[in-house]
Amino acid sequence: MDGTRRSDIKIGQLVNIVLKEDQRTGDLTEGVVKNILTKSPVHHRGIKVRLETGEVGRVKEILEDPED
């Protein structure tokens, strides 16, 4: 699942994000969602989140649902 819809992303999910400095290369960073920063319901480049590590980026893949 891609990360373009805010309703698909939940606190505690394992996701892959692209950090601002990695946008050109497309390198992904894996982590757990701490905060959802994008307010709009949909964003074509991915919903912006903060990981538990403090890193901020746009969700490219949702890897795991916290309810699983």
HURAGI-V144803 format. One record per residue. RES is the residue in one small letter. PHI is phi in radians with two decimals (NA if undefined). Layout:
BEGIN
res=RES phi=PHI
res=RES phi=PHI
END
This chain:
BEGIN
res=m phi=NA
res=d phi=-1.44
res=g phi=-1.86
res=t phi=-1.58
res=r phi=-1.91
res=r phi=-1.05
res=s phi=-1.15
res=d phi=-1.44
res=i phi=-1.85
res=k phi=-2.27
res=i phi=-1.03
res=g phi=1.63
res=q phi=-1.31
res=l phi=-1.54
res=v phi=-2.40
res=n phi=-1.87
res=i phi=-2.11
res=v phi=-1.92
res=l phi=-1.29
res=k phi=-0.95
res=e phi=-1.25
res=d phi=-1.80
res=q phi=-1.07
res=r phi=-1.21
res=t phi=-1.51
res=g phi=1.41
res=d phi=-1.05
res=l phi=-1.82
res=t phi=-2.10
res=e phi=-1.61
res=g phi=-3.07
res=v phi=-1.83
res=v phi=-1.19
res=k phi=-1.76
res=n phi=-2.42
res=i phi=-1.76
res=l phi=-1.69
res=t phi=-1.30
res=k phi=-1.56
res=s phi=-1.27
res=p phi=-1.20
res=v phi=-2.45
res=h phi=-2.44
res=h phi=-1.11
res=r phi=-1.69
res=g phi=2.00
res=i phi=-1.27
res=k phi=-1.45
res=v phi=-2.35
res=r phi=-1.92
res=l phi=-1.47
res=e phi=-1.06
res=t phi=-1.40
res=g phi=1.68
res=e phi=-1.25
res=v phi=-2.10
res=g phi=-2.96
res=r phi=-1.73
res=v phi=-1.19
res=k phi=-1.89
res=e phi=-2.55
res=i phi=-1.74
res=l phi=-1.67
res=e phi=-2.65
res=d phi=-1.58
res=p phi=-1.11
res=e phi=-1.42
res=d phi=-1.29
END
